[in-house]
Amino acid sequence: MKIENEIVINQAVAAVWAIVGDQFGDAQLWASALTHTHGHGRAVSGQVCESRTCDIKGMGRIREKLLDFDPKRHTLKYEVAEGFPFFVERGVNRWTLTAEGGATRVQSTAEITTKGILGMLMAPMMKMQMVRLMRQSLEELKHYVETGTPHPRKAKALAPITP
């Protein structure tokens, strides 16, 4: 399955890349679905890490490995290396940032391959969940880059639980 999302962020491409690319290991700062992220490994093309672990609310922990990182073209591609359910064979996501005047178009294209009968049965539900998650992540990125503060969903996720 292929899932494509895009959004225009009212900031220069360098400002958006500073968050998406240069801070690849710190996505928990702006994405509400992520409760924790941690970068691992050696630097890749000036990047601070070659992979990251992400704790995803309601899904558990995954590890993502950079496959491509190009700060000049403002693109990165990563693969979920560990943590997907057994019926998912592969998951890859490419982020592409394109300058549009003083704004930036952010495109995210995920390709997820399922396997077996269970994969075939679960694919529609998984696609719905991933479409929602990716759309929210782009909205949250836009808010974070444009305002310097977390989106209200992320702020709510960060708020301490009161009895």
C-alpha positions as CSV (number, residue, x, y, z in Angstrom):
1,M,0.0,0.0,0.0
2,K,1.1,3.5,-0.7
3,I,0.2,6.5,1.5
4,E,1.0,10.0,0.3
5,N,0.5,13.2,2.3
6,E,1.7,16.7,1.9
7,I,1.4,20.1,3.6
8,V,2.7,23.6,3.0
9,I,4.6,25.1,5.9
10,N,5.0,28.9,6.0
11,Q,8.7,28.8,6.7
12,A,11.8,28.6,4.5
13,V,13.0,25.1,3.6
14,A,16.1,25.4,5.8
15,A,13.9,26.0,8.9
16,V,11.8,22.9,8.1
17,W,14.9,20.8,7.3
18,A,16.4,21.8,10.6
19,I,13.5,19.9,12.3
20,V,12.9,17.0,9.9
21,G,16.4,16.3,8.9
22,D,18.9,17.7,11.3
23,Q,16.8,16.6,14.3
24,F,15.8,13.2,12.9
25,G,16.4,11.6,16.3
26,D,14.2,14.1,18.1
27,A,10.8,13.7,16.5
28,Q,9.1,13.3,19.8
29,L,9.5,17.1,20.3
30,W,6.7,17.7,17.8
31,A,4.8,14.5,17.0
32,S,2.0,13.6,19.4
33,A,2.0,9.9,18.5
34,L,5.6,9.6,19.7
35,T,6.1,9.4,23.4
36,H,9.9,9.0,23.1
37,T,12.5,8.9,20.4
38,H,16.2,8.2,20.6
39,G,18.9,8.5,17.9
40,H,21.5,5.8,17.5
41,G,24.7,5.1,15.6
42,R,27.2,7.1,13.6
43,A,26.5,10.3,11.7
44,V,25.2,9.9,8.1
45,S,25.9,12.8,5.7
46,G,26.1,15.3,8.5
47,Q,23.1,13.7,10.3
48,V,23.4,13.1,14.0
49,C,22.3,9.4,13.8
50,E,21.8,6.6,11.4
51,S,18.7,5.2,13.1
52,R,16.2,6.0,15.8
53,T,13.9,4.1,18.1
54,C,10.4,5.5,18.5
55,D,7.9,4.7,21.2
56,I,4.5,5.1,19.5
57,K,1.4,5.5,21.6
58,G,-0.8,2.5,21.3
59,M,1.7,0.6,19.0
60,G,4.8,0.1,21.0
61,R,8.5,0.5,20.0
62,I,9.9,0.5,16.5
63,R,13.4,1.1,15.2
64,E,13.8,3.1,12.0
65,K,17.0,3.0,9.9
66,L,18.0,5.8,7.5
67,L,18.4,4.5,3.9
68,D,19.0,7.9,2.3
69,F,19.7,11.3,3.8
70,D,20.4,14.2,1.4
71,P,20.6,17.7,3.0
72,K,21.2,19.4,-0.4
73,R,18.1,18.0,-1.9
74,H,16.2,18.1,1.4
75,T,15.2,14.4,1.3
76,L,15.4,11.5,3.6
77,K,14.2,8.0,3.5
78,Y,13.9,5.5,6.3
79,E,12.8,1.9,6.8
80,V,11.1,0.4,9.9
81,A,13.8,-2.2,10.7
82,E,12.1,-3.6,13.9
83,G,8.8,-3.5,15.6
84,F,6.1,-3.8,13.0
85,P,3.6,-6.6,13.5
86,F,4.6,-10.0,12.0
87,F,2.2,-9.6,9.0
88,V,4.1,-6.5,7.8
89,E,7.0,-7.4,5.5
90,R,8.3,-3.9,5.0
91,G,7.6,-0.2,5.7
92,V,9.5,2.6,4.1
93,N,8.9,6.4,4.2
94,R,10.4,9.2,2.1
95,W,10.2,12.8,3.1
96,T,10.8,15.5,0.5
97,L,11.0,19.2,1.2
98,T,10.6,21.6,-1.7
99,A,10.9,25.4,-1.5
100,E,7.9,27.4,-2.7
101,G,8.8,31.0,-2.4
102,G,9.2,31.6,1.3
103,A,7.3,28.5,2.2
104,T,8.1,24.8,2.1
105,R,6.0,21.9,0.6
106,V,6.6,18.8,2.7
107,Q,5.7,15.5,1.0
108,S,5.7,12.2,2.9
109,T,5.3,9.0,0.9
110,A,5.1,5.7,2.8
111,E,5.1,2.3,1.2
112,I,4.0,-0.6,3.4
113,T,4.0,-4.2,2.2
114,T,2.0,-6.8,4.2
115,K,2.3,-10.6,3.9
116,G,0.0,-13.6,4.3
117,I,-3.7,-13.8,4.7
118,L,-3.6,-11.8,8.0
119,G,-1.7,-9.1,6.2
120,M,-4.3,-8.9,3.5
121,L,-7.1,-8.8,6.0
122,M,-5.4,-6.2,8.2
123,A,-4.2,-3.9,5.3
124,P,-7.3,-1.7,5.0
125,M,-7.5,-1.1,8.8
126,M,-3.7,-0.4,8.9
127,K,-3.9,2.0,6.0
128,M,-6.7,4.0,7.7
129,Q,-4.6,4.2,10.9
130,M,-1.4,5.2,9.0
131,V,-3.2,7.8,6.9
132,R,-4.6,9.5,10.0
133,L,-1.3,9.2,11.9
134,M,0.7,10.7,9.0
135,R,-1.8,13.5,8.4
136,Q,-1.7,14.4,12.1
137,S,2.1,14.3,12.1
138,L,2.3,16.8,9.2
139,E,-0.2,19.1,10.9
140,E,1.9,18.9,14.1
141,L,5.1,19.6,12.2
142,K,3.6,22.6,10.5
143,H,2.5,24.0,13.9
144,Y,5.8,23.4,15.5
145,V,7.9,24.9,12.7
146,E,5.6,27.9,12.3
147,T,5.1,28.7,16.0
148,G,8.1,27.2,17.8
149,T,5.6,25.4,20.2
150,P,4.1,22.0,20.1
151,H,0.7,21.5,18.5
152,P,-2.2,21.3,21.0
153,R,-2.4,17.5,20.6
154,K,1.3,17.2,21.5
155,A,0.9,19.7,24.4
156,K,-2.0,17.5,25.7
157,A,0.1,14.4,25.3
158,L,2.9,16.0,27.3
159,A,0.6,17.3,30.1
160,P,0.9,15.4,33.4
161,I,-2.0,13.1,34.3
162,T,-3.9,14.6,37.2
163,P,-6.1,12.4,39.5
